[in-house]
Amino acid sequence: MTLDEFIKYLPSGSGFNCEWEFVKKQKNGSLIFETFFHNMNNDGYYDGYTKIRLKIPRKFKDFSISLMGKKKYTDIYTKDFFSDTIYYSLENIKAFTITDI
């Protein structure tokens, strides 16, 4: 699977309005991807972005994310939403190898 093919599995739309970008491959083989989530406030207006960094280990069984942005959009409930959304977008990939790194 190429990086571009893998990125197509990552969430898009519904706040994930920016492109996913491959950042780097770490020494341990983990892959790092980043995007920005378009936040919406309680009044329904866009209210900035939250940066999402996704780390996929070499042996893809799980992943970790980190969030950077306004505190009200990086709390535990929001992190759970991002984690669940990414998990369900990747659940059809059981095992893969990125071939073009």
WOJO-V977484 format. One line per field, one symbol per residue. psi: psi as a letter, one per 40 degrees, with the letter a starting at -180 (. if undefined). A space follows every 50 residues. Layout:
psi = ???
This chain:
psi = hidddddddiiiifdgeiiihhdihideeihhiiihhhihaeeeiifaih hhhhhhidggdaiiiihhahdeefiddddddddddddddedehdhihhef .
